[in-house]
């Protein structure tokens, strides 16, 4: 379906309109929106902001469901009818929250919609790194047979450190514990939460890093967390340790990570998000056999995609029907993601 096509009943009368910054959402969500006199238009993912703004202005949209691409002040101000922005997910670093707030437009997140899916992806990436799946795969396909010299690592007794203990962090902690790992958590914004769930807590990241076999990132991207894992902190990790980021690009300094992997400062890394998306084709990371890269799809499963779309649709319907936005789901200007 192209961006100028609509899914909704046409009866010669203009219904309320929303723009989805992608070429699809779950069919159930479209049906729900249509049932509430809301027509759904689509804008291809990662279109330039100017193009999206013109599309929003031409349609006179009442709401927006954000999947991909940057939602700038220009986009937000394009339609005088815009009353609500709903995120198809929880991370809102691609939306200018301050610009929306100035115009009185709430930005709502689909809280909890993809926690399980992202946690599963985190554990899958950690398993692949610890078990050295990619290097072994490459060796066997190249005609080598490293069995006589290879000894694998165990998950039982390994220590995983989580930076961030929101919904995804909690799910990851439970799965890691089920695999026999020791879990330690750093999250200054959730004091006592890890201990209440039976996990250890670390008040200082630097003190935590040397004890870890796996470091997993689950915090928002903010001014305080940008480049949180830099060259200095990578040097504090064990050479046998691995790093997983299924949160947001920018939290790990990618140049520093490339250098650490190349030098063997850390044993491996898996990234599902990048500072720039899509990332540059000439990134130095791509030359490293100890890096696993996936295209920011940790939360994109059939179940989570439907849940994200349905929650976002309900947010839009509620606000357009004149109800106050759900306070728990509102993104505030001090945040960059969730």
Secondary structure, 3 states (H helix, E strand, C coil): CCCCCEECCCCCCCCEEEEECCCCCCHHHHHHHHHCCEEEEECCCCCCHHHHHHHHHHHCCCEEEECCCCECHHHHCCCCCCCEEEECCCCCCCECHHHHHHCCCEEECCCCCCHHHHHHHHHHHHHHHHCCHHHHHHHHHCCCCHHHCCCCCCCCCCEEEEECCCHHHHHHHHHHHHCCCEEEEECCCCCCHHHHCCCEECCCHHHHHCCCCEEEECCCCCCCCCCCECHHHHHHCCCCCEEEECCCCCCECHHHHHHHHHHCCCCEEEECCCCCCCCCCCCHHHHCCCEEECCCCCCCCHHHHHHHHHHHHHHHHHHHCCCCCCHHHECCCCCCCC
